[in-house]
């Protein structure tokens, strides 16, 4: 913690934040957003219970945000309040909080410091993203410092979370806005001059609380890897590779830990056939745990109880704090969480699709996904099933858009056993969403 305070003190004392000699221009903006989505779900696992063929869940959820922004020369600030809720619900179904609240000092030489609650969005948002599809989104309480200029971007950020103030050694952190106790991160990106290539490196050191409220300690894990984006004319190619190491706990209260050795890689290509048609395809591989046992009934994991588990390490990759729905199918059926006691069979996702833009503001997206586990399963095929995703969006006006989608998955016996649901072999999901996001006020003065 002393290192974080030292960084902040040095930056605050530096003379690079000096303002221009002329009278600066002030800008105040107020933005609003209302996002409302209705969903029809059928099939799958709900609250650990089997879902029968006739069962389905229909509901409407929404988000309302009000954002106030301020800029003046080297200073900028943003405060964003939001309410998320389920139509007809109160209490657990409704929540009001501060989504963003930060201040940033930017120097003329490219240095900056940003402190407060803010989004962390890097590269394709596979590891760190805003997760905007979820009504609550995802933001972090962090101190971020960095430099941007001449094709280089370098960021370093640090977070330290608590449940409450306590001068006697702190508290057991387990139920906050984000699950980690501490996080240190560094990101570097370089755009090659006069060439359509950009590359990034990312490093994270994450501390997770382990044990109980009276006896606990912090377990650390590391993530490191890179991302490449190559965009020559009508063609684009994305590549990424990440590894995880350190230790991970089996359950929040058990205190049991295992070494973490996991990895993931992906490739995605996109080609603009014309102004109307775009074709894309790719492959995602997410490592899973070995010796992954799938019983006909009950929990998934080891044949033995947790107290006598035979795993010597965790090899299942965790996507941490990214926008997972962007990558592994719109149904979010895979990789939102692990299956049981931290263990997961991983995922292979082979996909292809096309985007059609027949009119200005109108877009259709149709894709096919072949999904399989990354780990070989005893007495079961690795194939999970075949998924079809379809979505459409239309920009009614600059600040109003409507979107809709439908997904269908034909699952296998492996899918049914993994999800412990009698209806996992015929999953269907549809949704309709309206997003209204106007700028309702803007003024400038000196």
Helices and strands as residue ranges (DSSP letters): H 2-13, G 15-17, E 26-42, E 56-72, E 75-86, G 91-93, E 94-106, E 111-118, E 140-149, E 152-160, E 182-191, E 197-211, E 216-230, E 235-249, E 257-260, E 262-272, E 277-286, G 306-308, E 313-314, G 324-326, E 347-359, E 362-372, E 383-397, E 400-411, H 413-419, E 426-436, E 439-445
